């Protein structure tokens, strides 16, 4: 069952990561406008932040989950294919609206899809499953842009984006084969109280609060790293470092996720694992300003990535463990959208803080990870007397 799930996850997440490159390449090819390409990417990504609460609440209440999740993924893939057909041939507002409509399904490609693992697998298998799910994110982040670029070079940008859309739609079709039993009852339209259920949990529940806001503050720093990498490449006069440093970090994260899947640790208190890994990420990045070559800097980025892999897997485990069944998907989708918003904020702040130089910017990113670890520990100090749901109860909830 895990293999089937991972097939879905890889197909849709490869499409999602590749589309960010494919949309820009297509816009430049047909309209010669990088600004239009950027607007298309924004139209695809921004709605996901707004759509996360209602999408998660609806997923938690809908009765036929296979139809809902699979249908949304097919709709996303169809939207990408439609954009591939329309760019340069239809008016820009219409194309942006189509991209935005597809983007509303993005929360179900990320946190929404991950939330299904708790219903597909027995509790004893979840730690390994979340680690391998983290691997799917890493692989998609590494391979998605490369696949999009290779397809565009070989077949043309429009066919490349259409192929990515077809991959996402195929992943959605595979969801129909997953053994997700219909709920006994379901209310298709979430009530206003349902939309705020996860938000309340992320503020009031100590473990979920720690997991959410510590990882979000950490992501504020990680969002600034692409800007720092460009500055480091100029500093070392090594053009490959502009993208190569982030690739090194992604490869380190992939390795860390695989090791954590093989030998997980700290599974009884995943929130503590997140705190420790945030601190370790900051320590690894803190050494980067003291390096004297692009190669050594890449090593520091790879080491930091080795810490982010287990961090992400523990974050997914914690969300599943502490979220009540009635709000599980909403906790996943809202938590993912908060992280994305903080990452975008980090990128914006880095763009206006380039006067600090590459070393100062990386040091600030490292400090952000340490601050996030401290925040996570502080938010846990008010931990009320509670224990994770017993395995028997979790199984019954599935």
C-alpha positions as CSV (number, residue, x, y, z in Angstrom):
1,X,0.0,0.0,0.0
2,X,2.9,2.4,0.8
3,X,4.3,1.8,-2.7
4,X,1.0,2.8,-4.3
5,X,0.8,5.9,-2.2
6,X,4.4,6.9,-3.0
7,X,3.7,6.5,-6.7
8,X,0.9,9.0,-6.4
9,X,3.0,11.4,-4.3
10,X,5.9,11.3,-6.7
11,X,3.8,11.9,-9.8
12,X,1.9,14.9,-8.4
13,X,4.8,16.5,-6.6
14,X,7.1,16.2,-9.5
15,X,4.4,18.0,-11.6
16,X,4.0,20.7,-8.9
17,X,7.7,21.4,-8.6
18,X,8.3,21.1,-12.4
19,X,5.4,23.5,-13.2
20,X,7.2,26.4,-11.5
21,X,9.9,26.1,-14.1
22,X,7.6,25.0,-17.0
23,X,5.3,28.0,-16.6
24,X,8.1,30.6,-16.9
25,X,9.8,28.8,-19.8
26,X,6.5,28.6,-21.7
27,X,5.7,32.3,-21.1
28,X,9.1,33.4,-22.3
29,X,8.8,31.1,-25.4
30,X,5.4,32.4,-26.4
31,X,5.2,35.9,-25.2
32,X,8.9,36.8,-24.5
33,X,7.8,38.0,-21.0
34,X,9.5,36.7,-17.8
35,X,7.0,38.9,-15.9
36,X,4.1,37.0,-17.3
37,X,5.9,33.8,-16.3
38,X,6.3,35.0,-12.8
39,X,2.6,36.0,-12.6
40,X,1.6,32.5,-13.7
41,X,3.8,31.0,-11.0
42,X,2.2,33.3,-8.4
43,X,-1.3,32.5,-9.7
44,X,-0.5,28.9,-9.2
45,X,1.0,29.2,-5.7
46,X,-0.7,32.1,-3.9
47,X,-4.2,30.6,-3.9
48,X,-3.0,27.6,-2.0
49,X,-2.5,29.7,1.1
50,X,-6.0,30.9,1.0
51,X,-7.5,27.6,0.0
52,X,-5.7,25.5,2.6
53,X,-8.3,25.9,5.5
54,X,-11.5,25.2,3.4
55,X,-9.8,22.4,1.4
56,X,-8.6,20.7,4.6
57,X,-11.9,21.1,6.3
58,X,-13.8,19.8,3.3
59,X,-11.4,16.8,3.1
60,X,-12.0,16.0,6.7
61,X,-15.8,16.0,6.3
62,X,-16.4,14.6,2.8
63,X,-17.7,11.1,2.7
64,X,-16.1,9.7,-0.4
65,X,-12.5,10.6,0.1
66,X,-11.1,8.7,-2.9
67,X,-13.4,10.7,-5.2
68,X,-12.5,14.0,-3.6
69,X,-8.7,13.6,-3.4
70,X,-8.4,11.9,-6.7
71,X,-10.7,14.4,-8.4
72,X,-8.8,17.4,-7.1
73,X,-5.5,16.0,-8.3
74,X,-7.0,15.2,-11.7
75,X,-8.3,18.8,-11.8
76,X,-4.9,20.2,-11.0
77,X,-3.3,18.2,-13.8
78,X,-6.0,19.2,-16.2
79,X,-5.5,22.9,-15.2
80,X,-1.8,22.7,-16.0
81,X,-2.6,21.2,-19.4
82,X,-5.1,23.9,-20.1
83,X,-2.6,26.6,-19.2
84,X,-0.1,25.0,-21.6
85,X,-2.8,25.3,-24.4
86,X,-3.9,28.9,-23.5
87,X,-0.7,30.8,-22.8
88,X,-0.1,33.3,-25.7
89,X,-3.4,32.3,-27.3
90,X,-5.9,33.6,-24.8
91,X,-6.1,36.8,-22.8
92,X,-3.8,36.9,-19.8
93,X,-6.6,37.3,-17.1
94,X,-8.3,34.1,-18.4
95,X,-5.0,32.1,-18.3
96,X,-4.2,33.5,-14.8
97,X,-7.7,32.5,-13.6
98,X,-7.2,28.9,-14.9
99,X,-3.8,28.7,-13.1
100,X,-5.3,30.1,-9.9
101,X,-8.2,27.5,-10.1
102,X,-5.6,24.7,-10.4
103,X,-3.6,26.3,-7.5
104,X,-6.6,26.0,-5.2
105,X,-5.9,22.2,-5.3
106,X,-2.2,22.6,-4.3
107,X,-2.9,22.0,-0.5
108,X,-4.1,18.5,-1.4
109,X,-0.9,17.7,-3.3
110,X,1.2,18.4,-0.2
111,X,-0.3,18.2,3.3
112,X,-3.7,16.8,2.2
113,X,-2.0,13.8,0.5
114,X,0.3,13.2,3.5
115,X,-2.7,13.1,5.8
116,X,-4.1,10.0,4.0
117,X,-1.2,7.9,5.3
118,X,-2.9,7.6,8.7
119,X,-5.9,6.0,7.1
120,X,-3.9,3.7,4.7
121,X,-1.4,2.2,7.1
122,X,-1.3,0.7,10.6
123,X,0.1,2.9,13.3
124,X,3.3,0.8,13.6
125,X,4.2,1.6,10.0
126,X,3.6,5.4,10.1
127,X,7.1,6.6,11.2
128,X,8.8,4.9,8.3
129,X,5.9,6.0,6.0
130,X,6.3,9.7,6.9
131,X,10.1,9.4,6.4
132,X,9.6,8.0,2.9
133,X,6.9,10.7,2.2
134,X,9.6,13.3,3.1
135,X,11.8,11.6,0.6
136,X,9.1,12.1,-2.1
137,X,9.2,15.8,-1.4
138,X,13.0,15.9,-1.6
139,X,13.0,13.9,-4.9
140,X,10.4,16.1,-6.4
141,X,12.3,19.3,-5.4
142,X,15.5,17.9,-7.0
143,X,14.1,16.2,-10.1
144,X,11.0,18.3,-10.9
145,X,12.8,21.4,-12.3
146,X,15.2,19.2,-14.1
147,X,12.5,17.1,-15.7
148,X,10.6,20.2,-16.8
149,X,13.7,21.7,-18.3
150,X,14.7,18.5,-20.1
151,X,11.1,18.0,-21.5
152,X,11.0,21.6,-22.6
153,X,14.3,21.2,-24.5
154,X,13.3,17.9,-26.1
155,X,9.6,18.5,-26.9
156,X,8.9,22.2,-26.5
157,X,7.7,24.1,-23.4
158,X,3.9,23.6,-24.1
159,X,4.3,19.8,-24.4
160,X,6.5,19.8,-21.4
161,X,3.9,21.5,-19.2
162,X,1.1,19.3,-20.7
163,X,3.2,16.2,-19.8
164,X,3.6,17.4,-16.2
165,X,-0.2,18.0,-16.1
166,X,-0.8,14.5,-17.4
167,X,1.5,13.1,-14.7
168,X,-0.5,14.8,-12.0
169,X,-3.8,13.6,-13.5
170,X,-2.4,10.1,-13.6
171,X,-1.5,10.4,-10.0
172,X,-5.0,11.5,-9.2
173,X,-6.4,8.4,-11.1
174,X,-4.2,6.2,-9.0
175,X,-5.9,7.6,-5.8
176,X,-9.1,5.9,-7.0
177,X,-7.4,2.6,-6.3
178,X,-6.3,3.4,-2.8
179,X,-8.3,1.5,-0.1
180,X,-9.9,4.6,1.5
181,X,-13.2,3.5,3.1
182,X,-16.1,6.0,2.8
183,X,-16.9,7.7,6.0
184,X,-20.1,6.7,7.8
185,X,-21.4,10.2,7.3
186,X,-20.2,13.3,5.7
187,X,-21.2,16.9,5.4
188,X,-19.9,18.2,2.0
189,X,-20.0,21.9,3.0
190,X,-17.8,22.8,6.1
191,X,-19.4,25.0,8.7
192,X,-17.7,28.2,9.8
193,X,-16.6,26.5,13.0
194,X,-14.9,23.7,11.0
195,X,-12.7,26.2,9.1
196,X,-11.2,27.5,12.3
197,X,-10.7,24.1,14.0
198,X,-7.1,23.6,12.9
199,X,-6.2,27.2,13.6
200,X,-7.3,26.8,17.2
201,X,-5.3,23.7,17.5
202,X,-2.2,25.3,16.1
203,X,-2.5,28.0,18.7
204,X,-3.7,26.2,21.8
205,X,-2.4,22.6,21.6
206,X,1.2,22.7,22.9
207,X,2.8,20.0,20.7
208,X,1.1,21.1,17.6
209,X,1.8,24.7,18.5
210,X,5.5,24.0,18.9
211,X,5.7,21.9,15.7
212,X,3.9,24.5,13.6
213,X,5.5,27.8,14.7
214,X,9.0,26.4,15.3
215,X,9.1,24.9,11.8
216,X,7.6,28.1,10.3
217,X,10.2,30.4,11.9
218,X,12.9,28.0,10.6
219,X,11.4,28.2,7.2
220,X,11.6,32.0,7.3
221,X,15.4,31.5,7.2
222,X,15.4,28.7,4.6
223,X,13.3,30.9,2.3
224,X,16.2,33.4,2.2
225,X,18.8,30.8,1.2
226,X,18.3,31.0,-2.6
227,X,19.2,34.7,-2.4
228,X,22.2,33.9,-0.2
229,X,23.4,31.2,-2.7
230,X,23.4,33.7,-5.6
231,X,25.5,36.1,-3.5
232,X,27.8,33.3,-2.5
233,X,28.3,32.3,-6.1
234,X,29.3,35.9,-7.0
235,X,31.6,36.0,-3.9
236,X,33.5,32.9,-4.9
237,X,33.2,33.6,-8.7
238,X,31.7,30.2,-9.2
239,X,28.5,30.4,-11.3
240,X,27.5,26.8,-10.5
241,X,27.1,27.6,-6.8
242,X,24.0,29.7,-7.5
243,X,21.9,26.6,-8.0
244,X,24.5,24.0,-6.8
245,X,24.4,25.0,-3.2
246,X,20.6,24.5,-2.9
247,X,21.0,21.2,-4.8
248,X,23.6,20.1,-2.2
249,X,21.2,20.9,0.6
250,X,18.4,19.0,-1.2
251,X,20.7,16.0,-1.6
252,X,21.7,16.2,2.0
253,X,18.0,16.3,3.0
254,X,17.3,13.3,0.8
255,X,20.1,11.4,2.5
256,X,18.9,12.4,6.0
257,X,15.3,11.3,5.2
258,X,16.5,7.9,4.0
259,X,18.6,7.4,7.1
260,X,15.7,8.4,9.3
261,X,13.4,6.0,7.4
262,X,15.9,3.2,8.0
263,X,16.7,4.1,11.7
264,X,14.1,6.5,13.1
265,X,14.8,8.1,16.5
266,X,12.8,10.3,18.9
267,X,9.5,8.9,17.6
268,X,7.9,9.0,21.0
269,X,8.3,12.8,21.1
270,X,8.6,14.0,17.5
271,X,8.2,17.6,18.6
272,X,11.6,17.3,20.4
273,X,13.2,15.9,17.3
274,X,12.1,18.9,15.4
275,X,13.6,21.2,18.0
276,X,16.9,19.3,18.1
277,X,17.1,19.2,14.2
278,X,16.4,22.9,13.9
279,X,19.3,23.6,16.3
280,X,21.5,21.2,14.3
281,X,20.6,22.9,11.0
282,X,21.6,26.3,12.5
283,X,24.9,24.9,13.8
284,X,25.7,23.5,10.3
285,X,24.9,26.8,8.5
286,X,26.7,28.9,11.1
287,X,30.0,27.3,9.9
288,X,29.4,28.5,6.3
289,X,30.6,32.1,6.7
290,X,33.9,30.8,7.9
291,X,34.5,28.6,4.8
292,X,36.9,29.8,2.1
293,X,35.8,27.9,-0.9
294,X,32.6,27.0,-2.8
295,X,33.3,23.3,-2.2
296,X,33.5,23.7,1.5
297,X,30.4,25.9,1.5
298,X,28.5,23.1,-0.4
299,X,29.6,20.7,2.3
300,X,28.1,22.9,5.0
301,X,24.8,23.2,3.0
302,X,24.8,19.4,2.5
303,X,25.3,18.9,6.3
304,X,22.5,21.3,7.0
305,X,20.3,19.4,4.6
306,X,21.0,16.1,6.4
307,X,19.3,17.7,9.5
308,X,16.3,19.0,7.6
309,X,15.4,15.6,6.3
310,X,14.6,14.0,9.8
311,X,13.2,17.4,10.8
312,X,10.5,17.2,8.1
313,X,9.7,13.6,8.7
314,X,9.3,14.2,12.5
315,X,7.1,17.2,11.7
316,X,4.8,15.0,9.6
317,X,4.7,12.3,12.3
318,X,3.8,14.9,14.9
319,X,1.0,16.4,12.9
320,X,-0.5,13.0,12.5
321,X,0.0,12.0,16.1
322,X,-1.5,15.1,17.8
323,X,-4.2,16.1,15.3
324,X,-7.7,14.8,16.1
325,X,-9.2,12.7,13.3
326,X,-11.9,15.2,12.7
327,X,-9.3,17.9,11.8
328,X,-6.3,15.9,10.6
329,X,-6.3,17.0,7.0
330,X,-6.9,20.6,7.9
331,X,-4.0,20.5,10.3
332,X,-1.7,19.2,7.5
333,X,-2.9,21.7,4.9
334,X,-2.9,24.7,7.1
335,X,0.5,23.8,8.6
336,X,2.0,23.5,5.1
337,X,0.5,26.8,4.0
338,X,1.9,28.6,7.0
339,X,5.4,27.2,6.2
340,X,5.1,28.3,2.6
341,X,4.0,31.8,3.7
342,X,7.0,32.1,6.0
343,X,9.4,30.9,3.3
344,X,8.0,33.5,0.9
345,X,8.5,36.1,3.6
346,X,12.1,35.0,4.1
347,X,12.8,35.4,0.4
348,X,11.3,38.9,0.4
349,X,13.3,40.0,3.5
350,X,16.6,38.6,2.0
351,X,16.0,40.6,-1.2
352,X,16.0,43.8,0.8
353,X,18.9,42.8,3.1
354,X,21.7,42.1,0.6
355,X,23.8,44.9,2.1
356,X,24.7,42.4,4.9
357,X,26.8,40.4,2.4
358,X,26.6,36.6,1.8
359,X,28.3,35.7,5.0
360,X,26.0,38.0,7.1
361,X,22.9,36.7,5.4
362,X,23.8,33.0,5.9
363,X,24.6,33.8,9.6
364,X,21.2,35.4,9.9
365,X,19.6,32.2,8.4
366,X,21.6,30.1,10.9
367,X,20.4,32.3,13.7
368,X,16.8,32.0,12.6
369,X,17.1,28.2,13.0
370,X,18.5,28.5,16.5
371,X,15.7,31.0,17.3
372,X,13.1,28.6,15.9
373,X,14.5,25.8,18.1
374,X,14.3,28.0,21.2
375,X,10.8,29.0,20.3
376,X,9.8,25.4,19.9
377,X,11.2,24.5,23.3
378,X,9.5,27.5,24.9
379,X,6.1,26.6,23.4
380,X,6.4,23.1,24.9
381,X,7.1,24.4,28.4
382,X,3.4,25.0,28.9
383,X,2.7,21.4,27.8
384,X,-0.4,20.2,29.5
385,X,-0.7,16.6,30.9
386,X,-1.5,14.6,27.8
387,X,-0.2,11.6,25.9
388,X,-0.4,10.7,22.2
389,X,-3.5,8.8,21.3
390,X,-3.1,5.1,22.2
391,X,-2.5,2.8,19.2
392,X,-5.7,1.0,19.7
393,X,-7.7,4.3,19.7
394,X,-5.8,5.5,16.6
395,X,-6.5,2.2,14.8
396,X,-10.2,2.6,15.7
397,X,-10.2,6.2,14.4
398,X,-8.9,4.9,11.1
